[in-house]
Amino acid sequence: MGDYTVFHLMPWSGAYAIYFFTIGISAALFFFSTRSWFPTGQALVPIRTSAAYVSFALLAISGLLLIGDLSQPMRFLNIMNPAYLNFASPLAWGGLNLISFGIASVLYIKALKQNDEKNAKFFGVIGSLLALGLPVYTGFDLTVHQNRPVWNTPLMPVLFVAMSLVSGSAVAAMLAKGKEAALAKLRWHMLWEGGAVGVMLIALLGTTAYGGSGSELTFILMTSGSLGLIFVGLGILLGTAAPIAVLLTSFGRQHAGILAAAGLLLVGGMALRYSILIGGQIVQTYF
Amino acid sequence: MSELRISSIETRGVPGKKRYAMVIDLRRCIGCMACQVACKAEFDVPLGVFRTWVPYKVVGKYPTVRKMFMPRLCNHCDDPPCVRSCPVEATYKVEDGGFVLQRYERCIGCKACMASCPYNARFMLPRHRSYTNITSVVDKCTFCHHRVSQGMVPACVQTCVGRSRIFGDLNDPGSEVSYLVNTLPTQVLRPEEGTKPHVFYIGADRNHTEIGRTIYDPSDVMNAERVMFEKNQRS
């Protein structure tokens, strides 16, 4: 009581979580589309074109979201100015990654439309590597801030890759409609990648709970505090554990079960990204 | 100091270079907030944001109780995370002097520097200002670079009635800041972050400068203030 402090705003608002969500799905959909050209991904042929188009649409939305969140939107061009670029910043790499992924996507879609298998494979592989860079760089965006609980862990880029694949396979399952082979393949993806996210969340909770006063407080806020319902309720229980449980049952092998699990994974993916983004910032606003 | 230096950006102890620092003697601070006002006047700092601010905490238990003032500002770190995180080098460190400054015309407003600063020293300028046309970019304390480069001390130091704030070149062994840092026990904020801050405190208690548990269960007064603050910031 009687304390006085100047409050501070969270620099990164919830809009960034939407960006993380859409860019993750875009990257994974591109990967699934490319995979369909190779023998191990034949089951994904039915979603090849739709996944590529949705990926590109989400990439465009993500770019607009990112630019719109800048306080000087027109200066996004500065990030393409070689005289200004600071390669110590993950954001600089991210900007370049986004642009190159956009170019690779256009070339891939062009080859896809012309049914040019050779070029589609080539640009697909290049684009998939760049797509992998998108969740990796978004993870690094958070990881590099050494003062932020939850964010500052080497787990973050890997977690974002796994979350990207989970959310992407969920959207791909929706695109697959009644194609049994594609759904079976995507069910497998959702199950294992969802499991990987679950394991990483346990590790994240452990390191946060034992990470010093700021981290400990963040753990409390994320589990039983203001973010508890979103992080634990929607993110872990409803959005990760429940869909895995559904997929393991016989219902989870049916079309409706896979779609239900996909819907839950998407809710969980958004909730996890939001709570990780905001959770790392709450405590700092009081410092 | 060489054993502490791990990156080429660091200038403390480098011969022939200046490394400005501030010492804040908390025993002398009376919480008059004149530093805050002087800074606002010097830079036309808008309402709701601060380059320097003086939070306080009531410590102890009646009758042995006091208000602990904690003047805050950019720590002009020797290894500043904000400089690393800026994608367009809008934030940079002046090699001779150690000032961490901002290029307003280059800032894209991604707020990565704000996220990386452990001291909350950075803020976003509002879209509309009455007398200054620098808007919608990140701003912060400059250690009054424009004054120091002309041989003056920062405005907050100049105005401090209790001489609580002392400013000078830490690389000059004859300076007052060198004397204070070398002969008295000083503390810096959040040393565990490895930023090597160059604002030193005399008389700070780490138990009170750390993030406290009150955050989890803030008083109604604090919450009401917070709601009002955020409303003002967004309007």
HADDOCK unambig.tbl for C-alpha pairs under 7 A between the chains (distance, minus, plus):
assign (segid A and resid 2 and name CA) (segid B and resid 57 and name CA) 6.80 0.50 0.50
assign (segid A and resid 2 and name CA) (segid B and resid 58 and name CA) 6.19 0.50 0.50
assign (segid A and resid 3 and name CA) (segid B and resid 56 and name CA) 5.82 0.50 0.50
assign (segid A and resid 3 and name CA) (segid B and resid 57 and name CA) 4.49 0.50 0.50
assign (segid A and resid 3 and name CA) (segid B and resid 58 and name CA) 6.11 0.50 0.50
assign (segid A and resid 4 and name CA) (segid B and resid 55 and name CA) 5.33 0.50 0.50
assign (segid A and resid 4 and name CA) (segid B and resid 56 and name CA) 5.24 0.50 0.50
assign (segid A and resid 4 and name CA) (segid B and resid 57 and name CA) 6.38 0.50 0.50
assign (segid A and resid 5 and name CA) (segid B and resid 55 and name CA) 4.49 0.50 0.50
assign (segid A and resid 5 and name CA) (segid B and resid 56 and name CA) 6.57 0.50 0.50
assign (segid A and resid 6 and name CA) (segid B and resid 55 and name CA) 6.54 0.50 0.50
assign (segid A and resid 7 and name CA) (segid B and resid 226 and name CA) 6.52 0.50 0.50
assign (segid A and resid 11 and name CA) (segid B and resid 111 and name CA) 5.80 0.50 0.50
assign (segid A and resid 11 and name CA) (segid B and resid 114 and name CA) 6.04 0.50 0.50
assign (segid A and resid 11 and name CA) (segid B and resid 115 and name CA) 5.85 0.50 0.50
assign (segid A and resid 70 and name CA) (segid B and resid 108 and name CA) 6.29 0.50 0.50
assign (segid A and resid 70 and name CA) (segid B and resid 109 and name CA) 4.96 0.50 0.50
assign (segid A and resid 70 and name CA) (segid B and resid 110 and name CA) 5.09 0.50 0.50
assign (segid A and resid 71 and name CA) (segid B and resid 108 and name CA) 6.62 0.50 0.50
assign (segid A and resid 71 and name CA) (segid B and resid 109 and name CA) 4.56 0.50 0.50
assign (segid A and resid 71 and name CA) (segid B and resid 110 and name CA) 6.92 0.50 0.50
assign (segid A and resid 71 and name CA) (segid B and resid 136 and name CA) 5.56 0.50 0.50
assign (segid A and resid 71 and name CA) (segid B and resid 137 and name CA) 6.70 0.50 0.50
assign (segid A and resid 72 and name CA) (segid B and resid 108 and name CA) 5.10 0.50 0.50
assign (segid A and resid 72 and name CA) (segid B and resid 109 and name CA) 5.59 0.50 0.50
assign (segid A and resid 72 and name CA) (segid B and resid 136 and name CA) 6.62 0.50 0.50
assign (segid A and resid 73 and name CA) (segid B and resid 108 and name CA) 6.99 0.50 0.50
assign (segid A and resid 75 and name CA) (segid B and resid 108 and name CA) 5.29 0.50 0.50
assign (segid A and resid 76 and name CA) (segid B and resid 108 and name CA) 6.38 0.50 0.50
assign (segid A and resid 78 and name CA) (segid B and resid 88 and name CA) 6.66 0.50 0.50
assign (segid A and resid 79 and name CA) (segid B and resid 87 and name CA) 6.85 0.50 0.50
assign (segid A and resid 79 and name CA) (segid B and resid 88 and name CA) 6.13 0.50 0.50
assign (segid A and resid 84 and name CA) (segid B and resid 88 and name CA) 4.77 0.50 0.50
assign (segid A and resid 84 and name CA) (segid B and resid 89 and name CA) 5.98 0.50 0.50
assign (segid A and resid 85 and name CA) (segid B and resid 87 and name CA) 5.90 0.50 0.50
assign (segid A and resid 85 and name CA) (segid B and resid 88 and name CA) 4.74 0.50 0.50
assign (segid A and resid 85 and name CA) (segid B and resid 89 and name CA) 6.63 0.50 0.50
assign (segid A and resid 86 and name CA) (segid B and resid 86 and name CA) 6.91 0.50 0.50
assign (segid A and resid 86 and name CA) (segid B and resid 87 and name CA) 5.04 0.50 0.50
assign (segid A and resid 86 and name CA) (segid B and resid 88 and name CA) 5.49 0.50 0.50
assign (segid A and resid 86 and name CA) (segid B and resid 89 and name CA) 5.72 0.50 0.50
assign (segid A and resid 88 and name CA) (segid B and resid 84 and name CA) 5.54 0.50 0.50
assign (segid A and resid 88 and name CA) (segid B and resid 85 and name CA) 6.71 0.50 0.50
assign (segid A and resid 89 and name CA) (segid B and resid 84 and name CA) 5.80 0.50 0.50
assign (segid A and resid 89 and name CA) (segid B and resid 85 and name CA) 4.51 0.50 0.50
assign (segid A and resid 89 and name CA) (segid B and resid 86 and name CA) 5.96 0.50 0.50
assign (segid A and resid 89 and name CA) (segid B and resid 87 and name CA) 5.18 0.50 0.50
assign (segid A and resid 91 and name CA) (segid B and resid 87 and name CA) 5.49 0.50 0.50
assign (segid A and resid 92 and name CA) (segid B and resid 87 and name CA) 4.71 0.50 0.50
assign (segid A and resid 145 and name CA) (segid B and resid 115 and name CA) 6.98 0.50 0.50
assign (segid A and resid 145 and name CA) (segid B and resid 116 and name CA) 4.93 0.50 0.50
assign (segid A and resid 146 and name CA) (segid B and resid 193 and name CA) 6.51 0.50 0.50
assign (segid A and resid 147 and name CA) (segid B and resid 116 and name CA) 6.97 0.50 0.50
assign (segid A and resid 147 and name CA) (segid B and resid 118 and name CA) 5.45 0.50 0.50
assign (segid A and resid 147 and name CA) (segid B and resid 193 and name CA) 6.20 0.50 0.50
assign (segid A and resid 214 and name CA) (segid B and resid 211 and name CA) 6.33 0.50 0.50
assign (segid A and resid 221 and name CA) (segid B and resid 216 and name CA) 6.79 0.50 0.50
assign (segid A and resid 287 and name CA) (segid B and resid 211 and name CA) 5.87 0.50 0.50
